[in-house]
Amino acid sequence: MKTLRTLALIVISSATLAPMPAFAADGGQAGLSVLETVGIFVLAPLSIYGVIWVLWSIPKWRREASAPTTGEDWNPRPSK
């Protein structure tokens, strides 16, 4: 649930903080296509969030990989 709220905050903030489109030189409005809009306001924030999540998770993954599993001897004695 916390992840969903964070994701919603990223999408909303990127949509509200984006600059308004400028007018074209011929008097018509300049705008973005649907694909450009989705890329800027959905895919870009999701990719940034994903990169941050992966970088944040790497230390945890490394700790879990080196930790003894259940049933494994936590204090092994040297073999003879």
C-alpha positions in Angstrom: 0.0 0.0 0.0 2.9 2.3 0.8 4.4 1.6 -2.6 1.1 2.5 -4.3 0.9 5.8 -2.5 4.5 6.6 -3.4 3.8 5.8 -7.0 0.7 7.9 -7.1 2.6 10.8 -5.5 5.3 10.5 -8.2 2.8 10.5 -11.1 0.7 13.4 -9.6 3.8 15.5 -8.9 5.3 15.0 -12.3 2.0 15.9 -13.9 1.5 19.1 -11.9 5.0 20.3 -12.0 5.5 19.9 -15.7 5.6 23.1 -17.7 2.5 24.1 -19.7 2.9 23.7 -23.5 4.0 26.8 -25.4 2.2 28.2 -28.4 3.5 27.3 -31.8 4.8 30.0 -34.1 1.9 29.7 -36.5 -0.7 30.4 -33.8 -1.8 26.9 -33.1 -1.2 25.1 -29.9 1.9 22.9 -29.6 1.2 19.7 -27.9 2.3 16.2 -27.2 1.1 13.0 -28.7 -0.5 10.3 -26.5 2.6 8.2 -26.5 4.8 11.2 -25.6 2.4 12.1 -22.7 2.4 8.5 -21.4 6.2 8.3 -21.7 6.8 11.5 -19.8 4.1 11.3 -17.1 4.0 7.5 -16.5 7.0 5.7 -17.9 9.7 8.2 -16.8 8.6 8.4 -13.2 8.1 4.6 -13.0 11.6 4.0 -14.4 13.1 6.5 -12.0 11.2 4.8 -9.1 12.4 1.4 -10.3 16.1 2.4 -10.4 15.9 3.9 -6.9 14.1 0.8 -5.6 16.8 -1.5 -7.1 19.6 0.6 -5.7 17.9 0.6 -2.3 17.3 -3.2 -2.3 20.8 -4.3 -3.3 22.2 -4.2 0.3 19.2 -6.3 1.6 19.7 -8.8 -1.2 23.4 -9.2 -0.4 22.6 -9.7 3.3 20.0 -12.3 2.6 22.3 -14.2 0.3 25.0 -14.5 2.9 22.8 -15.3 5.9 22.5 -18.9 7.0 19.1 -20.5 6.1 16.9 -22.3 8.6 18.4 -25.6 9.7 21.9 -24.5 8.6 24.6 -24.5 11.3 25.1 -20.9 12.4 28.3 -21.6 14.3 30.0 -24.4 12.3 33.0 -26.2 13.9 36.0 -26.8 11.7 36.2 -30.3 10.3 39.1 -32.5 11.1 
